[in-house]
Each structure stands twice: as structure tokens, then as C-alpha cells.
Amino acid sequence: MDDKSSFQELTPDIILPCVEEHCGVSLEAVMTPYNSYINRVYGLQDEDGRRYIAKFYRPQRWSTEGILDEHRFLLQCAEEDIPVIPPLVLQGGTSLGEARGIHFAVFPLRAGRTFDITSDQDWIRLGSIVGRIHQVGKKETAQHRTVCSPSATTEKYCRDLAAQGLIQPDCADDFQSVCKHSLALITPLFAGIENLRIHGDCHRGNILDRLDEGLIILDFDDMMMGPAVQDLWLLLPGHLSECRSEMDLLLRGYTRFFDFDPESLRLIEPLRFMRIIYFLTWSAMQARDYNFARNFSEWGTKAFWIKEIEDLNYQLEKIGEHLSG
């Protein structure tokens, strides 16, 4: 059974009884799909009004051990009163269930509003939470997760994108050229950099404000081993050269709980390049899925690749400027 057919078979008559069995609850016959292209995510509610999120993991993306690395990190953060949402422990004593060969987890639903940063103190609060997460992340490794470095991931992503035939032929040489030159510049910068367990996708869309309860950090699906600065630069509204004051405030909060190597700021623009490549790879995984094709109809066209290569070349310039400065 391939990924596409597996996910198409995740219908309510399969999902609801499976979650009921694993959670020991009786669910209302209502299932709300959430926007998630890699995984399948649904809102559920039991007969007592408790609400849940059921997350079905795309096959072959993470191993069983890799998913459990994510869950263990979340549970450890929760034990330290860090505002995250850990998975529920299911009937079998584990956080991971299975339906038709597809792994899933169930989380309590925690609603909130988008966190709007309006003051210096808001930046400090964010930095403090990230520092606390990294304090836990440092305690052990995640052996089955991605390592965020050019040699461990980005080089392979560039090769795979070129080999899959998804790049328009007229754009293929330009794509490979900008990747080659960028990797040559950034790979040496990661030598000797300490990696720890990090969120990996810590942008403001993954932060909710629950008013009376404070902030919550969501969605550890991209949790990885990587440099601490990865979880800070994504919070910035622009390039580091334009956001020095915001970074200083983040670090003021961060360093209350965890040390930070200021030399690692040189990795921000390389990490931005790596994220562009990662997002292209993420999209390629689902380029033939019906929902993805419907929502991103321009993906893979010649115009799309011309724009992506322009963005990559611009980022290569920013990397060069930062290194020369």
C-alpha cells in the first residue's frame, strides 16, 4: 500500500473506532480535518465534550523510533512545566497507536489566538521559552531524527530534487549551480557546531497565546538535532541585519535559561538557504497528492522554478554579504 492510498483510506469509519479503542473514550460522530499536507490531522470530540487532535503520520517519513523521539521530547518538556502539548498515553501504555499500518497519536486540543508581539517583553518571553526547551533538549540525543547540517541533509535534498525529474529541464542547470555554490560556502561554517534537540520549525505560526494561561509552543513534527540558533532566527520578522534589536531581546530571555554561542549567528543566512531547500523537498514529497496539487497548482511549473532559483540566488548573495561583513 503506497502513501497516497493509505491516506485515502483514512475515513471516519476507520479513524473514529480506532481512536476510541486506543483512548478508551466514546467519540461523537464528527471529525474536523485540519490543514496539514504531510500528515493527516483531525479534530475529534468525545461524549463528555473533551476535544482532541488525532495526528496520522505519513508513512515512510519517520520511523517508529523517530516518532517516539518526538514524543519523548514533548513529555520531558511537559515534565519541566514548559508550555507544550504532549501526546496522550494510549491504552497500551504507549503514545503511539496504529490504524491500517499508519502510526497515529492523540493530543488534547488547546485553543488559543495567534501571538502578536507588541512589546520588548514579548520578545524576551519568547526567548525564555526557547531557552527552557533547549535546556531539556540538551539532556539527551534524538538518534532517529534529522540532523540539521548541510552535509547531513541539504546536500542530499539537492541531489534528490535534481534526480526526481521535478525540476523543469530549462531550469535544472541553474538550480544545481546555485546549490553547488551555496553548499561550498556554508558547509565549512557548521564544523564544530554543537547540535542538540530543538523544535526545528519554531516560527510564530506555531505559537499560541491562551490569554489566562500564557504561550504554548505547538507542532514538534520537525523536531531535530541541530544548532540552537535554528529555533531563534525563524522568530525574526526579517534578515538578521534588519532585526538586531529583536535578536538581542530574544537572547536576553534565552540566556536566562541556557547559554548561547554568539558565533552561531553566522549560521542564520545559511540556515535560511537550507530551509528553502527543505521546503522544496517537503513539497516534492506530496506534489502528486490531490489536495496539494489543488492548493498549489503552480508548483513545479517553469515559472515556479524560475522564481525559486531567483530566491536561492538572492539568498546566496545574502550569505556572501554576511560572510564578507
C-alpha positions as CSV (number, residue, x, y, z in Angstrom):
1,M,0.0,0.0,0.0
2,D,1.6,3.3,-1.0
3,D,1.3,6.6,0.9
4,K,-1.4,8.0,-1.2
5,S,-3.8,5.0,-1.0
6,S,-3.0,4.7,2.7
7,F,-4.1,8.2,3.5
8,Q,-7.1,8.0,1.2
9,E,-8.3,5.0,3.3
10,L,-8.3,7.1,6.4
11,T,-12.1,7.6,6.5
12,P,-14.2,8.4,9.6
13,D,-15.4,4.8,9.8
14,I,-11.8,3.7,10.3
15,I,-10.5,6.7,12.4
16,L,-13.2,7.0,14.9
17,P,-13.4,3.4,16.2
18,C,-9.6,3.1,16.2
19,V,-9.1,6.2,18.3
20,E,-11.9,5.1,20.6
21,E,-10.3,1.8,21.1
22,H,-6.8,3.2,21.8
23,C,-8.0,6.1,24.0
24,G,-10.9,4.3,25.8
25,V,-13.4,7.0,25.1
26,S,-16.7,7.3,23.1
27,L,-16.4,9.9,20.3
28,E,-19.1,12.0,18.7
29,A,-19.6,11.1,15.0
30,V,-18.0,14.3,13.9
31,M,-14.4,14.7,12.5
32,T,-12.9,18.0,11.5
33,P,-9.9,17.9,9.1
34,Y,-7.1,20.4,9.7
35,N,-4.7,21.8,7.2
36,S,-1.7,19.6,7.1
37,Y,-0.2,18.3,3.9
38,I,2.5,16.0,5.2
39,N,0.4,14.3,7.8
40,R,-3.4,13.9,8.3
41,V,-4.7,15.8,11.3
42,Y,-8.3,15.7,12.6
43,G,-10.3,17.3,15.4
44,L,-12.4,15.0,17.5
45,Q,-14.7,15.3,20.5
46,D,-15.9,12.7,23.0
47,E,-19.3,12.4,24.5
48,D,-18.2,14.4,27.6
49,G,-17.2,17.4,25.4
50,R,-13.5,16.9,25.6
51,R,-11.7,17.8,22.4
52,Y,-8.7,16.1,20.8
53,I,-6.4,16.3,17.9
54,A,-5.6,13.0,16.1
55,K,-2.4,13.1,14.1
56,F,-1.8,10.3,11.5
57,Y,1.8,10.3,10.4
58,R,2.7,10.0,6.7
59,P,4.2,6.5,6.1
60,Q,8.0,6.3,5.5
61,R,8.7,9.9,6.7
62,W,9.6,9.0,10.2
63,S,10.5,5.6,11.7
64,T,8.6,4.4,14.7
65,E,11.7,5.3,16.8
66,G,11.8,8.7,15.2
67,I,8.2,9.5,16.2
68,L,8.9,8.3,19.7
69,D,11.9,10.6,19.9
70,E,9.5,13.5,19.2
71,H,7.0,12.2,21.9
72,R,9.7,11.7,24.4
73,F,11.0,15.3,23.9
74,L,7.5,16.6,24.4
75,L,6.8,14.6,27.5
76,Q,10.1,15.7,29.0
77,C,9.4,19.3,28.3
78,A,5.9,18.9,29.9
79,E,7.5,17.4,33.0
80,E,9.5,20.6,33.4
81,D,6.3,22.7,33.0
82,I,7.3,24.1,29.6
83,P,4.2,25.1,27.7
84,V,3.9,22.3,25.1
85,I,1.2,19.8,24.3
86,P,2.4,16.2,24.8
87,P,0.6,13.2,23.3
88,L,-1.8,11.2,25.4
89,V,-0.7,7.8,26.7
90,L,-2.9,5.3,25.0
91,Q,-4.4,2.1,26.3
92,G,-1.4,0.0,25.5
93,G,0.8,2.2,27.7
94,T,2.5,4.0,24.7
95,S,1.8,7.3,23.0
96,L,1.8,5.8,19.5
97,G,-1.2,3.9,18.0
98,E,-1.7,2.3,14.6
99,A,-4.5,2.2,12.1
100,R,-4.2,0.2,8.9
101,G,-0.5,0.3,9.2
102,I,-0.3,4.0,9.8
103,H,1.0,5.4,13.1
104,F,-1.0,8.0,14.9
105,A,-1.0,10.0,18.2
106,V,-3.7,11.8,20.0
107,F,-3.3,15.2,21.7
108,P,-5.6,17.2,23.9
109,L,-6.9,20.2,21.9
110,R,-5.7,23.6,23.3
111,A,-7.2,26.5,21.5
112,G,-5.7,30.0,21.5
113,R,-5.1,33.0,19.4
114,T,-2.1,33.9,17.3
115,F,0.6,35.5,19.4
116,D,1.1,39.2,18.4
117,I,4.4,40.6,19.5
118,T,3.8,44.1,20.7
119,S,6.5,44.9,23.2
120,D,10.1,44.2,24.1
121,Q,8.8,41.9,26.9
122,D,7.1,39.7,24.4
123,W,10.4,39.0,22.6
124,I,12.0,38.3,26.0
125,R,9.2,35.8,26.8
126,L,9.7,34.0,23.6
127,G,13.4,33.8,24.1
128,S,12.9,32.4,27.6
129,I,10.6,29.6,26.4
130,V,13.1,28.6,23.7
131,G,15.9,28.6,26.2
132,R,13.9,26.3,28.5
133,I,13.1,23.9,25.6
134,H,16.8,23.8,24.8
135,Q,17.7,23.2,28.4
136,V,15.7,20.0,28.2
137,G,16.9,19.3,24.7
138,K,20.5,19.2,25.8
139,K,19.8,16.3,28.3
140,E,19.9,13.6,25.7
141,T,20.1,13.0,21.9
142,A,17.4,12.0,19.3
143,Q,19.2,9.3,17.4
144,H,16.4,8.7,14.9
145,R,15.8,12.3,13.9
146,T,17.2,14.6,11.2
147,V,20.5,16.3,11.8
148,C,20.3,19.9,10.7
149,S,23.5,20.4,8.8
150,P,24.4,20.9,5.1
151,S,26.3,17.6,4.9
152,A,23.7,15.6,6.7
153,T,20.6,16.9,4.9
154,T,20.8,19.7,2.4
155,E,23.3,18.0,0.1
156,K,21.0,15.0,-0.2
157,Y,17.9,17.1,-0.7
158,C,19.6,19.0,-3.6
159,R,20.6,15.7,-5.2
160,D,17.2,14.1,-4.8
161,L,15.3,17.1,-6.2
162,A,17.6,17.1,-9.3
163,A,17.2,13.3,-9.7
164,Q,13.4,13.1,-9.3
165,G,12.7,14.9,-12.6
166,L,10.6,17.5,-10.9
167,I,12.7,20.5,-12.0
168,Q,11.8,21.9,-15.3
169,P,14.7,20.9,-17.8
170,D,15.4,24.5,-18.7
171,C,16.0,25.3,-15.0
172,A,17.9,22.2,-13.9
173,D,21.4,23.5,-14.6
174,D,20.7,26.8,-12.8
175,F,19.3,25.0,-9.8
176,Q,22.3,22.7,-9.5
177,S,24.7,25.6,-9.9
178,V,23.2,27.7,-7.1
179,C,23.0,24.7,-4.8
180,K,26.7,23.8,-5.5
181,H,28.0,27.3,-4.8
182,S,25.9,27.8,-1.7
183,L,26.9,24.4,-0.2
184,A,30.5,25.2,-0.8
185,L,30.2,28.4,1.2
186,I,28.1,27.2,4.1
187,T,29.2,23.6,4.8
188,P,32.5,24.7,6.5
189,L,30.6,27.0,8.8
190,F,28.9,24.1,10.6
191,A,32.2,22.4,11.6
192,G,32.4,22.0,15.3
193,I,28.9,23.4,15.9
194,E,27.1,21.8,18.8
195,N,23.8,20.0,18.0
196,L,21.0,19.4,20.5
197,R,17.3,18.5,20.3
198,I,15.4,21.5,19.0
199,H,11.9,22.3,17.9
200,G,13.1,22.8,14.3
201,D,10.1,24.8,13.0
202,C,9.8,27.5,15.7
203,H,8.1,30.2,13.8
204,R,5.3,32.4,15.2
205,G,2.6,30.4,13.5
206,N,3.5,27.6,15.9
207,I,2.9,29.8,19.0
208,L,-0.5,30.4,20.6
209,D,-1.5,32.8,23.3
210,R,-4.0,31.3,25.7
211,L,-4.5,34.6,27.5
212,D,-5.0,33.4,31.1
213,E,-2.5,30.6,30.6
214,G,0.2,32.2,28.5
215,L,2.0,31.0,25.5
216,I,2.0,27.4,24.1
217,I,4.6,26.1,21.6
218,L,2.9,23.8,19.0
219,D,3.9,21.2,16.4
220,F,7.2,19.4,17.1
221,D,6.8,17.4,13.9
222,D,10.1,18.8,12.5
223,M,11.9,18.3,15.8
224,M,15.5,17.6,15.0
225,M,19.1,17.6,16.2
226,G,20.6,21.0,15.2
227,P,22.2,24.3,16.3
228,A,20.3,26.3,18.9
229,V,20.1,29.4,16.6
230,Q,17.7,27.5,14.3
231,D,14.9,28.0,16.8
232,L,15.6,31.7,17.2
233,W,16.1,33.1,13.7
234,L,12.7,31.8,12.5
235,L,11.0,34.1,15.0
236,L,12.6,37.2,13.5
237,P,10.5,39.3,11.1
238,G,13.3,39.7,8.6
239,H,17.1,39.2,8.0
240,L,19.3,39.5,11.0
241,S,20.8,42.7,9.6
242,E,17.4,44.2,9.9
243,C,16.4,42.7,13.3
244,R,19.4,43.1,15.6
245,S,17.2,44.6,18.4
246,E,14.7,41.7,18.2
247,M,17.5,39.2,18.3
248,D,19.1,40.9,21.3
249,L,15.8,40.7,23.2
250,L,15.3,37.1,22.3
251,L,18.7,36.3,23.6
252,R,18.1,38.3,26.8
253,G,15.3,35.9,27.6
254,Y,17.1,32.8,26.2
255,T,20.3,33.2,28.2
256,R,18.4,33.3,31.5
257,F,18.0,29.6,31.0
258,F,20.6,28.4,28.5
259,D,24.0,29.5,27.2
260,F,24.2,30.9,23.7
261,D,27.3,31.0,21.4
262,P,27.2,34.4,19.6
263,E,29.4,32.9,16.9
264,S,26.5,30.8,15.8
265,L,24.7,33.9,14.5
266,R,26.8,33.4,11.3
267,L,24.6,30.3,10.6
268,I,21.4,32.2,10.2
269,E,21.6,33.0,6.5
270,P,22.9,29.5,5.6
271,L,20.0,28.1,7.6
272,R,17.6,30.2,5.6
273,F,19.0,28.7,2.4
274,M,18.7,25.2,3.9
275,R,15.1,25.9,4.8
276,I,14.2,26.9,1.2
277,I,15.7,23.6,0.0
278,Y,13.9,21.7,2.8
279,F,10.6,23.3,1.9
280,L,11.1,22.3,-1.8
281,T,11.8,18.7,-0.6
282,W,8.8,18.8,1.7
283,S,6.6,19.9,-1.2
284,A,8.1,17.3,-3.6
285,M,7.0,14.5,-1.2
286,Q,3.4,15.4,-1.8
287,A,3.5,17.0,-5.3
288,R,1.2,14.3,-6.7
289,D,-1.3,14.3,-3.8
290,Y,-4.7,15.6,-4.9
291,N,-5.1,18.1,-2.1
292,F,-1.6,19.5,-2.5
293,A,-2.0,19.8,-6.3
294,R,-5.3,21.6,-5.9
295,N,-3.9,24.1,-3.4
296,F,-0.5,24.7,-5.0
297,S,-1.4,24.4,-8.7
298,E,1.7,26.4,-9.8
299,W,4.1,24.1,-8.0
300,G,6.6,22.5,-10.4
301,T,5.9,24.8,-13.4
302,K,8.7,26.6,-15.2
303,A,7.6,29.9,-13.7
304,F,7.7,28.3,-10.3
305,W,11.3,27.1,-10.7
306,I,12.5,30.4,-12.2
307,K,11.1,32.1,-9.1
308,E,12.7,29.6,-6.7
309,I,16.1,29.8,-8.4
310,E,15.9,33.6,-8.1
311,D,15.2,33.3,-4.4
312,L,18.1,30.9,-4.0
313,N,20.5,33.2,-5.8
314,Y,19.3,36.1,-3.7
315,Q,20.0,34.0,-0.6
316,L,23.4,33.1,-1.9
317,E,24.1,36.9,-2.2
318,K,23.0,37.4,1.4
319,I,25.2,34.6,2.6
320,G,28.2,36.2,0.8
321,E,27.4,39.7,2.2
322,H,27.2,38.3,5.8
323,L,30.5,36.4,5.5
324,S,32.3,39.3,4.0
325,G,30.9,41.7,6.6
